Amino acid sequence: MKRWLYEIRKPDTEYKLSKKIRNSLLILLLGIILGIFSKWLDNLAIYDEIWWQHILGVLDLRNVFSEIGIWLFIAITISVFSKTSLRASLNVFLFFVGMTVSYHLYTIMFSGFNPKSYMMIWYGITAITPILAFTCWYAKGNNKISIIISSVILAVMLNKSFSVGILYFSFKSIIDTSLFLGTASVLYVKPKNSMYSVLFAIILTLIYCLRLYV
């Protein structure tokens, strides 16, 4: 099993323990900061007369951080740039723990209510992130399995970033488009691999859309 996984993507084990701990703590901190920032945006009353709030309104960051796309992109990035698949599992898990717990505590402390049902969904997602991140890490390999994993990831991002149907395709926003292109860039290995991944992602998306007509 281990040899088969090495054939998909070889882990980088030449890494100091101190750097591993530092990077994981920084990822946890990033999750905490973005969780607080996301809830802060929810609570913010935007006034166009204030220049920085006007920018936030134009970028529509409140809706961006309320959608799953941005969190998927961050998780994918953390995963594929981790040194090993196990590190990917740990790092993505720590990120989501930091994000969900800080978001939840900020809501209780500063918004005056406890969204238990909503947060249970996110805690459930957090619980399965190690498995998803472990699998996602192998998308950056140079193997047929890597292309399949990459295709599934891109298909998910395609559905989240655009309005897609059998007979229509439309852009949601510049940020959503950027998230898809960013994901494709993060997963890039070789031109041929990327071409196949995008092609298969489109096919998977169309198959998914077909279920609406069956």
Buried (B, 14 or more C-beta within 10 A) or exposed (E): EEEEBEEBBEBEEEEEEEEBEEBBEEBBBBBBEBBBBBBBBBEEEBEEEEEEBEEBBEEBBBBBBEBEBBBBBBBBBBBBBBBBBBBBBBBBBBBBBBBBBBBBBBBEEEEEEEBEEEBEEBBEBBEEBBEBBBBBBBBBBBBEBBBBBBBBBBBBBBBBBBEBBEEEEEEBBEBBEEBBEBBBEBBBBEEEBBEBBBEBBBEBBEEBBEEEEE
